[in-house]
């Protein structure tokens, strides 16, 4: 499977800085990837405070949104999902591609 270079880094950094760092308790970040039909679903979860209030979108998130729009104009999804108690999940859905499929395209 192909994942765009550096697409996860700003999302993980955001989870550390804004989800985990503000708390004195231990933090947890989970990264998962799965194939669903012809899509790749990438998720970054943290056990921070989540999105309890509307906040200004930071550079890492806005840059990721812009990159996804450039790479997959109408073939992607980007979601930020706040858990009921605590935590945030950032979910990316992009087309499933392998290196051999890219080479033949």
C-alpha positions in Angstrom: 0.0 0.0 0.0 1.2 3.5 -0.7 0.8 6.3 1.8 1.8 9.9 0.9 5.1 10.9 2.4 4.8 12.7 5.7 1.0 12.6 5.8 1.0 11.0 9.2 3.8 13.0 10.9 1.9 16.3 11.4 -1.2 14.4 12.7 0.9 12.4 15.3 2.7 15.6 16.3 -0.7 17.3 16.7 -1.9 14.4 18.9 1.2 14.7 21.1 1.2 18.5 21.4 -2.6 19.2 21.8 -3.9 15.8 23.0 -1.3 14.3 25.3 1.1 17.1 26.4 -1.4 19.3 28.3 -2.1 16.4 30.8 -0.1 15.1 33.7 -1.3 11.6 33.2 0.2 9.0 30.8 -0.8 9.5 27.2 -1.7 7.0 24.5 -1.5 7.3 20.8 -2.7 4.5 18.5 -2.1 4.4 14.7 -4.0 2.0 12.6 -4.4 1.2 8.9 -6.9 -1.0 7.2 -8.2 -1.7 3.7 -11.9 -1.3 3.1 -12.9 -2.1 -0.5 -10.8 0.2 -2.7 -9.9 2.6 0.2 -7.1 2.8 2.8 -8.4 4.0 6.2 -5.7 5.5 8.4 -6.5 6.5 12.0 -4.6 8.3 14.7 -6.2 8.2 18.1 -5.2 9.8 21.3 -6.6 9.8 24.9 -6.4 13.6 25.3 -9.2 16.0 25.9 -10.7 15.7 22.4 -12.5 18.6 20.7 -14.8 19.9 23.5 -15.1 23.3 21.9 -14.6 24.8 18.5 -11.0 25.9 18.0 -9.0 27.4 15.3 -7.5 24.8 12.9 -3.8 24.6 13.4 -1.1 24.4 10.6 -0.6 20.6 10.7 -4.3 19.9 10.2 -4.8 22.6 7.5 -1.7 21.5 5.6 -2.9 17.9 5.7 -6.3 18.8 4.4 -4.7 20.8 1.6 -2.3 18.0 0.6 -5.2 15.5 0.5 -7.2 17.9 -1.7 -4.2 18.2 -4.1 -3.5 14.5 -4.2 -7.0 13.1 -4.3 -9.4 16.0 -5.2 -12.7 14.2 -4.9 -11.4 10.8 -3.7 -10.6 11.3 0.0 -12.2 12.0 3.4 -10.7 13.7 6.4 -12.5 13.5 9.7 -11.8 14.6 13.3 -14.0 12.7 15.7 -14.1 13.5 19.4 -14.8 10.6 21.7 -17.7 11.0 24.2 -15.5 10.9 27.3 -12.0 11.8 26.1 -9.8 11.5 23.1 -9.7 12.4 19.5 -9.6 10.2 16.3 -8.3 11.7 13.1 -9.4 9.5 10.2 -8.1 9.7 6.6 -9.6 7.7 3.8 -7.7 7.7 0.5 -7.7 5.4 -2.5 -6.0 2.0 -2.1 -2.9 2.0 -4.3 0.2 -0.3 -4.4 3.6 0.4 -5.8 3.0 -2.0 -8.7 -0.3 -0.2 -9.5 1.4 3.2 -9.5 4.2 1.9 -11.8 1.8 0.6 -14.4 -0.4 3.7 -14.4 
